[in-house]
Amino acid sequence: MTSPSAPQQAQCPVYRSLEAVGERWSLLIVRDAFDGLRRFGEFQRSLGLAKNILAARLKALVEAGVFDLCPASDGSAYKEYVLTAQGRALFPVVVALRQWGEQHLYQAGEAHSLLLDADARQPLAPLQVRSQQGRLVAPEDCVRTPAV
Amino acid sequence: MTSPSAPQQAQCPVYRSLEAVGERWSLLIVRDAFDGLRRFGEFQRSLGLAKNILAARLKALVEAGVFDLCPASDGSAYKEYVLTAQGRALFPVVVALRQWGEQHLYQAGEAHSLLLDADARQPLAPLQVRSQQGRLVAPEDCVRTPAV
């Protein structure tokens, strides 16, 4: 996301994160990887995306350190896209997007998928922004400092 | 984010959230609103964005229920973009993106802005995905069910 006139944006971690994973489809690819998909064809079938666009997104995600491109786990000639530790750390981002959508973008009774804790077979706890002391923190309780 | 061949995507809350706020710049506008910006010119100066693109993004965010367009709080002729409750509920999404960026996209010593709890003047606690029982939950501890 290159801005013509705001170089200070690069000092904002939100901006830099969106530069890395904010392209259309990127976070859906990561979502699918959390669901266990690893191969180009699997992502392609899941997303119904043109191959050239999917290839470009995957390449960018490898370059951004989100995926490693690895030999297939079954010894076949396929390559697999495996989330790095950095990619796995996007889990709260994807869960936050899911929970916001569940809460605000579906009519009562409208069907949507669920992400369940496999042990308890229950939805996850809502993500909450808290202080280091454990207090719930609202946007107006925060201050953004310039780059340090 | 319209997919040509995957209508079942609409049953995924992550997809639907990205349809609402996943356009380039949308979440940066929301970030700026969390920092207190309300007017078109304020967003424009912050983002350095072409006016027609900013206008289109703000219009889409109003239509998506993220902002209300309100008379100016100072009685002037300006309009102000005020986050709705639904828009404010994006706070965990923006904080999750920020924390991921802080953790993974800066070199040691590289400058970036900080979001501090105004009371304690400390960074916020890291967002963690937990079960309803409070257990830390990793992606592989979860199962995604079809739409219900």
Interface residues (C-beta under 8 A of the other chain):
Chain A: M1 S3 P4 S5 A6 Q9 Q11 C12 P13 V14 Y15 R16 S17 L18 A20 G22 E23 R24 W25 L27 L28 R31 F34 D35 S46 L47 G48 L49 G65 L83 Q86 R88 A89 L90 F91 P92 V93 V94 V95 A96 L97 R98 Q99 W100 G101 E102 Q103 H104 L105 Y106 A111 H112 S113 L114 L115 L116 D117 A118 D119 A120 Q122 P123 L124 A125 L127 Q128 V129 R130 S131 Q132 Q133 G134 R135 V137 A138 P139 D141 C142 V143 R144 T145 P146 A147 V148
Chain B: M1 S3 P4 S5 A6 Q9 Q11 C12 P13 V14 Y15 R16 S17 L18 A20 G22 E23 R24 W25 L27 L28 R31 F34 D35 S46 L47 G48 L49 G65 Q86 R88 A89 L90 F91 P92 V93 V94 V95 A96 L97 R98 Q99 W100 G101 E102 Q103 H104 L105 Y106 A111 H112 S113 L114 L115 L116 D117 A118 D119 A120 Q122 P123 L124 A125 L127 Q128 V129 R130 S131 Q132 Q133 G134 R135 V137 A138 P139 D141 C142 V143 R144 T145 P146 A147 V148
